[in-house]
Structures are given as structure tokens and as C-alpha cells.
Amino acid sequence: MEIRVACHAGYRGEKTPRRLMFGGRNIDIVDVVDLWHGVDHRYVKVLGADRATYIIRQDIPTQTWELTMFQRPPAYGA
């Protein structure tokens, strides 16, 4: 699923995701859990303000973002 991602440029110039936008939803990112690079892609695992975990992928040549994984937060008391 293609998404929009608002980013903040860090001191090294690499953009850090701060908000996800898809399906009429805006989800603030509260933590970048992990980051890794592929040949033409950059993957970022983030925790949203909704307590869900997302893995998003940035296509480096086109600068587009895609949602590759979504995991709902565990239920309270489960």
C-alpha cells in the first residue's frame, strides 16, 4: 500500500519519518525501532501513537513510501 510519510531531516541529512498518512488517517510516530537498507530501498520499523507497529519502505530512486507490515497493539490484559 502506497502511503505518504512526513519526515524530519537529521543532522546527517537522512530523513527520519515523523508521521504516516494513509486511508484518511494521520499517525504520529513516537519511536523509530529499527532501520535497515536494501539495494534500492530503505526500511524503517516504527511505533505509532496508536501503539501499532509499522514497517515502511522507501524506494530510494523515486522517493515513494510503501506500508509493508502493520501489527496491532496487544490487547490490555491479554
C-alpha positions as CSV (number, residue, x, y, z in Angstrom):
1,M,0.0,0.0,0.0
2,E,1.5,3.3,-1.0
3,I,1.5,5.9,1.8
4,R,2.7,9.4,2.5
5,V,5.3,10.0,5.1
6,A,6.2,13.3,6.7
7,C,9.9,13.4,7.6
8,H,12.4,15.4,9.6
9,A,15.9,15.8,8.1
10,G,18.5,14.8,10.7
11,Y,22.0,16.3,11.1
12,R,23.4,13.8,8.6
13,G,20.7,14.7,6.0
14,E,18.9,11.4,6.2
15,K,15.2,11.9,6.6
16,T,13.5,10.4,9.7
17,P,9.8,9.6,9.5
18,R,7.6,11.5,11.9
19,R,4.1,10.9,10.6
20,L,2.3,8.3,8.4
21,M,-0.7,9.3,6.3
22,F,-2.9,6.7,4.6
23,G,-6.6,5.8,4.3
24,G,-7.6,9.2,5.7
25,R,-5.6,8.6,8.9
26,N,-2.6,10.6,10.3
27,I,-0.5,8.6,12.7
28,D,2.3,10.3,14.6
29,I,5.4,8.2,15.0
30,V,6.6,8.0,18.6
31,D,9.7,5.9,18.1
32,V,11.9,4.6,15.3
33,V,12.6,1.0,16.4
34,D,14.9,-0.2,13.6
35,L,16.3,0.9,10.3
36,W,18.0,-1.1,7.6
37,H,18.9,-0.6,3.9
38,G,18.4,-2.8,0.9
39,V,19.9,-2.2,-2.6
40,D,17.3,0.4,-3.7
41,H,15.2,0.6,-0.6
42,R,15.3,1.8,3.0
43,Y,13.2,0.0,5.6
44,V,12.1,1.7,8.8
45,K,10.3,-0.1,11.7
46,V,8.3,2.4,13.7
47,L,5.9,2.6,16.7
48,G,2.9,4.8,16.1
49,A,1.0,6.9,18.6
50,D,-1.8,4.4,18.2
51,R,0.6,1.8,19.8
52,A,0.7,-0.2,16.5
53,T,4.0,-1.3,14.9
54,Y,4.6,-0.4,11.2
55,I,7.4,-1.3,8.8
56,I,7.6,1.2,6.0
57,R,9.8,1.0,2.9
58,Q,11.2,4.0,0.9
59,D,12.0,3.5,-2.7
60,I,15.3,5.5,-3.0
61,P,15.1,6.3,-6.7
62,T,11.5,7.5,-6.7
63,Q,11.4,8.7,-3.0
64,T,8.0,7.0,-2.6
65,W,6.9,5.1,0.5
66,E,5.0,1.9,1.0
67,L,3.5,0.2,4.0
68,T,4.9,-3.3,4.1
69,M,3.8,-4.5,7.6
70,F,1.3,-3.5,10.2
71,Q,0.8,-5.1,13.6
72,R,-2.0,-4.1,16.0
73,P,-1.0,-3.4,19.6
74,P,-1.6,-6.3,22.0
75,A,-4.9,-6.0,23.9
76,Y,-4.8,-4.8,27.5
77,G,-4.8,-7.7,29.9
78,A,-4.1,-10.3,27.2
